[in-house]
Amino acid sequence: MGSASLIVLFFAGVAFAAGGIAVARFFVKGTKNLQKGQAYECGIPTTGTPWNQFNIGYYLYALIFLIFDVELVFMYPWAVAVKKVGMAALGEIVIFLFILFMGFLYAHKKGALKWM
């Protein structure tokens, strides 16, 4: 598998996505309705403007969760291959966890983990 197969795969992905959009536009009847443009929140009619400002703490909390969630994605393959790689893998994972722990301490110091 060389670069030619990668190029073919790229164009196949673009064609697949564009084809799906084209088929949807061709077969689905588009209707203009004011209710389609409104924000839907559990069946309750919206009041006021839908552009509300949210506290930045929610965003920071979600980013911290995402960081530690991605950490687990890297930990599973490491746990499977740790016997094959040996001490080099142990050193690398210790450095990786140290960097993540320093990020956790920084977030804790800034108060990003305190719930509103």
Order of alpha helices (4+ residues) and beta strands (2+ residues): alpha-alpha-alpha
